[in-house]
Amino acid sequence: MLDPKIVLEEFFDSHDIDYERADEKTFMVTLPGEKKLQTHCALIVGDHSLSINAFVIRKPDENIAAVHEWLLTKNALMYAVAYAINELGDIYLVGRLPLTAVSDQEIDRILGAVLQYSDSSFNPLLELGFSSAIRREWAWRVSRGESLANLKAFEHII
């Protein structure tokens, strides 16, 4: 079995993915998105598995039960990672992969899944969990003549 740390480094280098080593076993990667502009992801090489942890959004301000129901419904359809909530209520994508399965192809699939799930869930989760804040921000920007460009996706809830 190849050293998974070497596999990860070679994958990141060959795909021009910027990464940092937080420590000997932890790789920090920032994945670029469209709706969610950046998804920060930690890949941690353990004794028996590779852990994947990616921040999606902070704890919702409202409709928490509806947000959690949405997440659980999506979990049943996902590959390699699932939505989870930390002790603060923030939402993450988490997963584990046996070290024997760490390969270029699998890292590509998992990072692709993280990016797709994070990016595609961003606006629906914001709409469910932060609609009041979005409305306040919209009104504030209108009152000051500020740009509404990055709020256009939520125009239908105003």
C-alpha positions in Angstrom: 0.0 0.0 0.0 1.3 3.4 -0.9 1.6 6.0 1.8 -1.7 7.9 1.7 0.1 11.2 2.5 2.2 10.8 -0.6 -0.9 9.9 -2.7 -2.6 13.1 -1.4 0.4 15.3 -2.1 0.9 13.9 -5.6 -2.8 14.3 -6.4 -3.0 17.9 -5.2 0.2 18.7 -7.1 -0.9 17.0 -10.3 -4.3 18.8 -10.2 -2.9 22.3 -9.3 -4.9 22.2 -6.0 -3.5 24.6 -3.4 -3.2 22.9 0.0 -1.5 23.4 3.3 -0.2 21.0 5.8 -1.8 21.9 9.2 0.4 19.2 10.7 2.0 15.9 9.7 -1.4 14.2 9.1 -3.7 17.0 8.1 -4.2 18.5 4.7 -6.2 21.7 4.3 -7.7 22.3 0.9 -9.9 25.1 -0.4 -12.3 24.1 -3.2 -13.6 26.8 -5.5 -17.4 26.8 -6.1 -20.1 28.9 -7.9 -22.8 29.5 -5.3 -20.6 28.9 -2.3 -17.4 30.5 -3.5 -15.1 28.5 -1.3 -15.4 25.2 0.6 -12.7 24.6 3.2 -11.9 20.9 3.6 -9.6 19.0 5.9 -8.3 15.6 5.0 -6.8 13.8 8.0 -4.8 10.7 7.6 -5.4 8.5 10.7 -4.1 5.1 11.6 -6.7 3.2 9.7 -8.7 5.8 7.7 -8.8 9.1 5.9 -11.3 11.5 7.5 -12.9 14.2 5.3 -14.4 17.3 7.0 -15.7 20.3 5.1 -17.5 23.3 6.5 -20.8 24.1 4.7 -22.6 26.8 6.8 -22.8 28.1 10.3 -25.7 27.2 12.6 -29.0 28.4 11.0 -30.8 31.3 12.7 -34.2 29.9 12.1 -36.2 26.9 10.9 -33.6 24.6 12.4 -35.9 21.5 12.2 -36.6 22.1 8.5 -32.9 22.5 7.9 -32.1 19.3 9.7 -34.9 17.5 7.8 -33.5 18.7 4.5 -30.0 17.5 5.4 -31.2 14.1 6.5 -33.2 13.7 3.3 -30.2 14.5 1.2 -27.9 12.1 3.2 -29.6 9.1 1.8 -28.5 10.0 -1.7 -24.9 11.0 -1.1 -21.6 9.4 -2.0 -18.7 9.0 0.6 -19.7 11.9 2.8 -22.8 13.0 4.7 -24.1 16.1 6.4 -23.4 16.4 10.1 -23.7 19.0 12.8 -21.0 19.9 15.3 -21.5 20.9 18.9 -22.2 24.5 17.9 -24.9 23.5 15.4 -22.7 24.4 12.4 -23.1 22.1 9.3 -20.3 20.1 7.8 -19.8 17.3 5.3 -18.0 14.4 6.9 -16.8 11.0 5.7 -14.2 8.3 6.2 -12.3 6.2 3.7 -10.2 3.2 4.5 -6.5 4.0 3.9 -6.3 1.0 1.5 -8.8 2.8 -0.7 -6.9 6.1 -1.0 -6.1 6.5 -4.7 -6.1 9.4 -7.2 -9.5 8.2 -8.5 -11.1 8.0 -5.1 -9.7 11.4 -3.9 -11.0 12.9 -7.1 -14.5 11.4 -6.6 -14.6 12.5 -2.9 -13.4 16.0 -3.5 -15.8 16.3 -6.4 -18.7 15.1 -4.2 -17.7 17.5 -1.4 -17.7 20.4 -3.9 -20.9 19.4 -5.6 -22.8 18.8 -2.3 -21.5 22.0 -0.6 -22.1 24.2 -3.7 -25.6 22.8 -4.5 -26.8 22.9 -0.9 -25.6 26.4 -0.2 -28.5 28.5 -1.4 -31.3 26.1 -0.2 -29.7 26.0 3.2 -29.3 29.8 3.4 -32.9 30.2 2.3 -34.2 27.8 4.9 -32.0 28.9 7.8 -31.4 32.6 7.2 -34.4 34.0 5.2 -35.0 36.8 7.8 -31.4 37.8 7.7 -31.5 37.8 3.9 -34.5 40.1 3.9 -32.9 42.5 6.3 -29.7 42.6 4.2 -31.7 43.2 1.1 -33.6 46.1 2.7 -30.4 47.6 4.1 -28.7 47.4 0.7 -31.7 49.0 -1.1 -31.8 51.8 1.5 -28.1 52.6 0.9 -28.1 52.0 -2.9 -25.7 49.1 -2.5 -25.4 46.2 -5.0 -27.8 43.3 -4.8 -25.8 41.2 -7.2 -24.9 38.4 -4.7 -28.5 38.3 -3.3 -30.3 37.9 -6.7 -30.7 34.2 -6.0 -33.0 35.1 -3.1 -35.1 37.7 -4.9 -38.1 35.4 -4.8 -38.2 35.4 -1.0 -38.2 39.2 -0.7 
